[in-house]
Amino acid sequence: QVQVVESGGGLVQPGGSLRLSCAASGSIFSRSIMGWYRQAPGKQRELVAVITTSGSTNYADSVKGRFTISRDDAKNTVYLQMNSLKPEDTAVYYCKANLRFTTTNYWGQGTQVTVSS
């Protein structure tokens, strides 16, 4: 059974940092484009950042220069380093594994990030 599990969310003050982690089953990780998405209350889920199997990255304009996505294939884990956090970054953050060259996606259960003083 494929598993995608996020961790690292929490409460942080504006201007602070958090690092999210997402561990995926070894059977899919190396073959997957990994992405972080977020969904704030009353809003649609949106793409935050994505990293391909070769390490190419793409970011939403709202997080460019503040967030960094990376992956460690040896640990089957993708990370999202979030710096200079703003209240508008408050959301549930989800990890998605997209099997390359397919439409098959696996989602994690989400982790809450709250940015507030």
WOFENUR-V732107 format. One record per pair of residues at least 24 apart in sequence whose C-alpha atoms are under 6 Angstrom apart, sorted by the first residue. I is the first residue (numbers start at 1). GAP is how many residues later the second one is. D is the distance in whole Angstrom. If there is no record, write none. Layout:
BEGIN
I:GAP:D
I:GAP:D
END
This chain:
BEGIN
4:104:5
5:103:5
9:102:5
9:103:5
9:104:5
10:103:5
11:103:5
11:104:6
12:103:5
13:102:5
13:103:5
13:104:5
14:71:5
14:72:5
14:101:6
14:102:6
15:69:4
15:70:5
16:68:5
16:69:5
17:65:5
17:66:4
18:64:5
19:61:6
19:62:4
19:63:6
20:59:6
20:60:5
21:57:6
21:58:5
22:55:5
22:56:5
23:53:6
23:54:4
24:52:6
26:50:6
29:47:6
31:68:6
31:69:6
32:65:6
32:66:5
32:67:4
32:68:5
33:64:6
33:65:5
34:62:6
34:63:5
35:60:6
35:61:5
36:58:6
36:59:5
37:56:6
37:57:5
38:53:6
38:54:5
38:55:4
38:56:6
39:52:5
39:53:5
40:51:4
87:28:5
87:29:6
90:24:5
90:25:5
END
